[in-house]
Amino acid sequence: MPLRIRNLTRNTMLATHAEVADTAAKRNTGLLKHTSLPKGEGLLIPTQAVHCFGMKFPIDVVFISRKREVLKLRPGMGRRALAFCLTAHSVLELPEGTIAETGTQKGDQLEYERF
């Protein structure tokens, strides 16, 4: 079931349609088979680390705590990059530029809404 993910601190929308990688297969594949990630879309993965090896496009990455607080940001993560945050509960992968457009910063509070 997809989610809308809002930054409550900045009153901005990070994703209007974020899929949840809720199976091992979805977590392993991630966005690797995609050729792009349209604005407003995203992928929420319950993990502490992500890589972009084999990806066809750069993404913005937001590491999120169990309490839905932004812990770490990696804007414009390229095709050969690896990022981790050992205290994260999940990672939100977004189209490149979303972090800057929404003004999202470390410490911001997020809200998830199922639809």
Rosetta blueprint (number, residue, H / E / L):
1 M L
2 P L
3 L E
4 R E
5 I E
6 R E
7 N E
8 L L
9 T L
10 R L
11 N L
12 T E
13 M E
14 L E
15 A E
16 T E
17 H E
18 A E
19 E E
20 V E
21 A L
22 D L
23 T L
24 A H
25 A H
26 K H
27 R H
28 N H
29 T H
30 G L
31 L L
32 L L
33 K L
34 H L
35 T L
36 S L
37 L L
38 P L
39 K L
40 G L
41 E E
42 G E
43 L E
44 L E
45 I E
46 P L
47 T L
48 Q L
49 A E
50 V E
51 H E
52 C L
53 F L
54 G L
55 M L
56 K L
57 F L
58 P L
59 I E
60 D E
61 V E
62 V E
63 F E
64 I E
65 S L
66 R L
67 K L
68 R L
69 E E
70 V E
71 L E
72 K E
73 L E
74 R E
75 P E
76 G E
77 M E
78 G L
79 R L
80 R L
81 A L
82 L E
83 A E
84 F E
85 C L
86 L L
87 T L
88 A L
89 H L
90 S E
91 V E
92 L E
93 E E
94 L E
95 P E
96 E L
97 G L
98 T H
99 I H
100 A H
101 E H
102 T H
103 G L
104 T L
105 Q L
106 K L
107 G L
108 D L
109 Q E
110 L E
111 E E
112 Y E
113 E E
114 R E
115 F L
